[in-house]
Amino acid sequence: MTTPKTTLLIIPALLLAVATVPAVEHEGGIGFLVAEPTGDFGAIVDDEALGISLHYGVRPVRSLTIGLGGHAMTYGSESTRQDLPLVDDFELTTTNNMGGGFVFAQWRPIDGPVQPYAEARAGLTYLWTESKLEDDDWWGWGEVARETNHDDLTTNWSAGGGLLIRLCGGNEFERKPAVYLDLGVTHTRGGEAEYLTEGAIEVVDDAAVFAPSESRTDMTTYEVGVVLVFP
């Protein structure tokens, strides 16, 4: 039986092999993400996650793209002022984050100015909560200290689709890439993980007390981005 970790090893090897073929098209993309936690994850996390994604792929045939990608998102943030003896006030900012990498396969049945596609992904998701202490007057630097309060790693499977809308055609002889607007929706089935949410850190008698939640990490992600296809 193929596991996510096995898939993550097999597909990059295939990608490297295909990328060495001279006639293969390459593509790269960047996107802005809005993710809505769903299921038990959505019942615990109140806020949408905002972030960015990057990907690189090769096209062994015109209708198929395989590649690697990554994303980083923040699903909650809170700031408080801290009074410390003999110094100015500090601002303590705590953010809840998730990020990771994935391998993907994308099928585009139509080659034209508007290209619908279906996509499948397998990857790893890293969730972490980080606190940062800032003081604008400290030696000219805003950040005084930073610490990861809690983290966990899990796997995920995703399926989705979208549209690629051609904004500019490419030129093979001039090596100019084609430019596409990418509009996509992805449904992610995330593995079990422990994570912190807003209000899950409490300071009691000068000690931090953590109250992590645990659930699957399912979500629906909406993406708007730009893709460059190099002939």
C-alpha positions in Angstrom: 0.0 0.0 0.0 1.4 3.4 -1.0 1.7 5.9 1.9 2.0 9.7 1.7 5.6 9.5 2.6 6.3 6.9 -0.1 4.5 9.1 -2.6 6.6 12.2 -1.5 9.7 10.2 -2.4 8.6 8.7 -5.7 7.2 11.8 -7.4 10.2 14.1 -6.9 12.4 11.3 -8.5 10.0 11.1 -11.4 9.9 14.9 -11.7 13.7 15.1 -11.8 13.8 12.4 -14.5 11.2 14.1 -16.6 12.8 17.6 -16.2 15.9 16.4 -18.0 14.0 15.8 -21.2 14.8 18.8 -23.5 11.3 19.2 -25.0 9.4 19.3 -21.7 7.7 22.5 -20.7 8.3 24.0 -17.3 6.1 26.1 -15.1 6.2 28.1 -11.9 3.5 29.8 -9.9 2.7 31.9 -6.9 -0.7 32.4 -5.3 -2.6 34.1 -2.5 -4.5 31.7 -0.2 -7.6 32.0 1.9 -8.3 28.7 3.8 -11.5 27.9 5.7 -11.0 25.2 8.4 -13.7 22.5 8.1 -15.0 19.6 10.2 -13.6 19.3 13.7 -10.8 21.7 12.8 -13.4 24.3 11.8 -15.3 23.8 15.0 -12.2 24.7 17.0 -10.5 27.4 14.9 -12.7 30.4 14.4 -10.6 32.3 11.9 -9.8 31.8 8.2 -6.1 31.2 7.4 -4.3 33.6 5.1 -1.1 32.9 3.2 0.9 32.3 0.1 1.8 29.3 -2.0 4.6 28.5 -4.5 4.9 25.6 -7.0 7.1 24.3 -9.8 6.1 21.7 -12.3 7.0 20.0 -15.5 4.7 19.0 -18.3 5.7 15.6 -19.9 2.6 15.9 -22.1 0.5 19.0 -22.7 -2.5 17.8 -20.6 -0.5 16.7 -17.5 1.7 18.7 -15.0 3.5 17.1 -12.1 5.5 19.0 -9.6 6.4 20.2 -6.1 4.8 23.0 -4.1 4.8 24.6 -0.7 2.6 27.0 1.3 2.6 29.0 4.5 -0.4 30.4 6.3 -1.4 32.1 9.5 -4.7 31.1 11.1 -4.8 33.5 14.1 -2.8 36.2 15.8 -3.1 38.2 19.0 -1.0 41.0 20.5 -0.7 42.3 24.1 1.4 45.0 25.8 3.8 43.7 28.5 5.1 45.9 31.3 8.7 45.0 32.3 10.6 46.7 35.2 13.0 49.5 34.4 12.3 49.4 30.6 9.7 50.7 28.2 6.6 48.6 27.3 7.1 45.7 25.0 4.5 44.2 22.6 4.1 40.4 22.7 2.6 39.0 19.4 1.6 35.4 19.2 0.7 33.8 15.8 -0.7 30.4 14.9 0.8 29.1 11.7 0.8 26.2 9.3 3.0 25.4 6.4 4.4 22.5 4.5 5.2 20.9 1.1 3.4 18.7 -1.3 3.7 16.8 -4.6 0.9 17.2 -7.1 -0.4 16.0 -10.4 -2.7 18.3 -12.5 -4.8 17.3 -15.5 -5.8 19.9 -18.1 -8.1 18.3 -20.7 -8.5 21.5 -22.8 -5.6 23.5 -24.3 -6.8 27.0 -25.0 -7.2 30.5 -23.6 -9.3 29.1 -20.7 -8.1 25.7 -19.3 -10.1 23.9 -16.6 -8.1 21.5 -14.5 -8.3 18.9 -11.8 -5.5 18.4 -9.3 -4.5 15.9 -6.6 -1.9 16.5 -3.9 -0.1 14.5 -1.1 2.0 16.3 1.4 3.1 17.1 5.0 1.7 19.9 7.1 3.6 21.6 10.0 1.6 23.5 12.5 3.3 25.8 15.0 2.6 28.7 17.4 5.2 31.4 17.8 5.6 34.3 20.2 7.6 37.3 19.4 8.6 40.2 21.8 9.2 43.5 20.1 10.5 46.9 21.2 11.1 49.6 18.6 13.7 51.4 20.8 15.9 48.4 21.4 19.2 49.0 19.6 17.2 50.1 16.5 15.7 46.6 16.1 12.0 45.8 16.6 12.4 42.1 17.6 13.9 41.3 21.0 13.1 37.6 21.3 11.2 34.9 19.5 10.1 31.4 20.6 8.1 28.5 19.3 5.5 27.6 21.9 4.1 24.4 20.4 4.4 22.5 17.1 3.3 19.3 15.4 3.6 17.5 12.0 1.0 15.6 10.1 0.2 14.4 6.6 -2.5 15.5 4.2 -4.3 14.5 1.0 -5.9 17.1 -1.3 -8.1 17.2 -4.3 -9.5 20.2 -6.2 -9.7 22.0 -9.5 -9.8 25.4 -11.1 -9.3 27.5 -14.2 -6.2 28.8 -15.9 -7.0 32.0 -17.9 -4.4 33.0 -20.4 -3.3 36.6 -20.0 -0.3 36.6 -22.3 0.9 34.0 -24.9 4.4 32.7 -24.8 7.0 32.6 -27.6 9.1 29.5 -27.9 11.8 31.2 -30.1 12.2 34.2 -27.8 11.9 32.0 -24.7 9.1 34.2 -23.4 6.7 32.4 -21.0 3.0 32.3 -21.3 1.2 34.0 -18.3 -2.0 32.6 -16.8 -4.3 33.8 -14.1 -4.9 30.8 -11.7 -8.2 30.5 -9.9 -8.5 27.3 -7.8 -10.3 25.5 -4.9 -8.7 22.7 -3.0 -10.3 20.4 -0.4 -7.7 19.0 2.1 -8.1 15.9 4.2 -5.6 16.6 7.0 -4.2 14.2 9.5 -4.6 14.3 13.3 -2.5 17.0 14.9 -2.2 19.0 18.2 -2.2 22.8 17.8 -2.9 26.0 19.7 -5.6 28.5 19.0 -6.2 32.1 20.1 -6.6 32.2 23.9 -4.9 28.8 24.4 -1.9 30.3 26.2 -2.5 31.7 29.7 0.1 33.2 32.0 -0.3 32.0 35.6 2.2 33.2 38.2 4.7 34.3 35.6 4.5 30.8 33.9 2.9 30.1 30.5 0.2 27.4 30.5 -0.7 25.8 27.2 -4.1 24.2 26.3 -3.6 22.5 22.9 -6.5 21.2 20.9 -6.4 18.0 18.8 -8.3 17.0 15.7 -8.0 16.3 12.0 -6.8 19.3 10.1 -9.3 19.5 7.2 -9.8 22.7 5.3 -11.0 24.2 2.0 -8.6 26.6 0.4 -9.3 29.2 -2.2 -6.4 30.5 -4.3 -5.8 33.4 -6.7 -2.4 33.3 -8.4 -0.2 33.7 -11.5 1.4 30.9 -13.4 4.3 31.2 -15.9 4.7 28.4 -18.5 8.1 28.3 -20.1 8.3 26.5 -23.5 
